[in-house]
Amino acid sequence: MATDTRGDAATEDKGKPAGKRTAPALFVRQVAAELRKVIWPTRSQLINYTLISLVFVLIMIGIVSGLDWGLQKAVFAVFG
């Protein structure tokens, strides 16, 4: 099994003391360093991804609305 740890504590971190907090300035520097590593999408990619997401959401709204309408009609036909 992929999650088998063979009896070892897989999530135990022995190198860091528990409860130690980083300073706010260090945290901000680390966040800025991580953001520099991000590959940001171009404007055309961003527009494309946004349009794909909106079309997907609209299709899902149509499917759910159609199922809701069909089930409503079926329930009213059986019980109404």
C-alpha positions as a Markdown table, in Angstrom:
| # | Residue | x | y | z |
|---|---|---|---|---|
| 1 | Met | 0.0 | 0.0 | 0.0 |
| 2 | Ala | 1.3 | 3.5 | -0.9 |
| 3 | Thr | 0.5 | 4.9 | 2.6 |
| 4 | Asp | 2.2 | 2.1 | 4.5 |
| 5 | Thr | 4.8 | 3.6 | 6.9 |
| 6 | Arg | 6.2 | 0.3 | 8.2 |
| 7 | Gly | 5.6 | 1.4 | 11.8 |
| 8 | Asp | 7.6 | 4.6 | 11.5 |
| 9 | Ala | 6.2 | 7.9 | 12.3 |
| 10 | Ala | 6.3 | 9.4 | 8.8 |
| 11 | Thr | 5.1 | 12.9 | 9.7 |
| 12 | Glu | 7.4 | 13.3 | 12.7 |
| 13 | Asp | 9.9 | 16.2 | 12.2 |
| 14 | Lys | 12.9 | 15.6 | 14.5 |
| 15 | Gly | 15.0 | 18.6 | 13.2 |
| 16 | Lys | 12.8 | 21.5 | 14.3 |
| 17 | Pro | 11.8 | 22.4 | 17.8 |
| 18 | Ala | 8.1 | 22.4 | 18.4 |
| 19 | Gly | 6.4 | 25.7 | 18.8 |
| 20 | Lys | 9.2 | 27.8 | 17.3 |
| 21 | Arg | 7.8 | 30.8 | 15.3 |
| 22 | Thr | 9.6 | 32.7 | 12.6 |
| 23 | Ala | 9.9 | 36.4 | 12.8 |
| 24 | Pro | 7.4 | 38.4 | 10.6 |
| 25 | Ala | 10.3 | 40.0 | 8.6 |
| 26 | Leu | 11.7 | 36.5 | 7.8 |
| 27 | Phe | 8.3 | 35.3 | 6.9 |
| 28 | Val | 7.8 | 38.2 | 4.4 |
| 29 | Arg | 11.3 | 37.6 | 2.9 |
| 30 | Gln | 10.5 | 33.9 | 2.5 |
| 31 | Val | 7.1 | 34.7 | 0.8 |
| 32 | Ala | 8.8 | 37.1 | -1.6 |
| 33 | Ala | 11.4 | 34.5 | -2.4 |
| 34 | Glu | 8.7 | 31.9 | -3.2 |
| 35 | Leu | 6.7 | 34.4 | -5.3 |
| 36 | Arg | 9.8 | 35.0 | -7.4 |
| 37 | Lys | 9.9 | 31.3 | -8.3 |
| 38 | Val | 6.3 | 31.3 | -9.6 |
| 39 | Ile | 5.9 | 31.2 | -13.4 |
| 40 | Trp | 3.1 | 33.7 | -14.0 |
| 41 | Pro | 0.8 | 33.2 | -16.9 |
| 42 | Thr | 0.8 | 35.6 | -19.8 |
| 43 | Arg | -2.2 | 37.9 | -20.5 |
| 44 | Ser | -3.4 | 35.6 | -23.3 |
| 45 | Gln | -3.1 | 32.5 | -21.1 |
| 46 | Leu | -4.9 | 34.2 | -18.3 |
| 47 | Ile | -7.8 | 35.2 | -20.6 |
| 48 | Asn | -7.9 | 31.7 | -22.0 |
| 49 | Tyr | -8.0 | 30.0 | -18.6 |
| 50 | Thr | -10.7 | 32.4 | -17.4 |
| 51 | Leu | -12.9 | 31.8 | -20.4 |
| 52 | Ile | -12.5 | 28.0 | -20.1 |
| 53 | Ser | -13.4 | 28.2 | -16.4 |
| 54 | Leu | -16.5 | 30.4 | -17.1 |
| 55 | Val | -17.7 | 28.1 | -19.9 |
| 56 | Phe | -17.2 | 25.0 | -17.7 |
| 57 | Val | -19.2 | 26.7 | -14.9 |
| 58 | Leu | -22.0 | 27.6 | -17.3 |
| 59 | Ile | -22.1 | 24.1 | -18.6 |
| 60 | Met | -22.3 | 22.7 | -15.1 |
| 61 | Ile | -25.1 | 25.2 | -14.2 |
| 62 | Gly | -27.0 | 24.0 | -17.2 |
| 63 | Ile | -26.6 | 20.3 | -16.3 |
| 64 | Val | -27.6 | 20.9 | -12.6 |
| 65 | Ser | -30.5 | 23.1 | -13.6 |
| 66 | Gly | -31.7 | 20.5 | -16.1 |
| 67 | Leu | -31.5 | 17.7 | -13.6 |
| 68 | Asp | -33.3 | 19.8 | -11.0 |
| 69 | Trp | -36.1 | 20.7 | -13.4 |
| 70 | Gly | -36.4 | 17.0 | -14.6 |
| 71 | Leu | -36.5 | 15.7 | -11.1 |
| 72 | Gln | -39.0 | 18.3 | -10.0 |
| 73 | Lys | -41.3 | 17.4 | -12.9 |
| 74 | Ala | -40.9 | 13.7 | -12.0 |
| 75 | Val | -41.8 | 14.3 | -8.4 |
| 76 | Phe | -44.8 | 16.4 | -9.2 |
| 77 | Ala | -46.0 | 13.7 | -11.7 |
| 78 | Val | -45.7 | 11.0 | -9.1 |
| 79 | Phe | -47.0 | 12.8 | -6.0 |
| 80 | Gly | -48.9 | 15.8 | -7.4 |
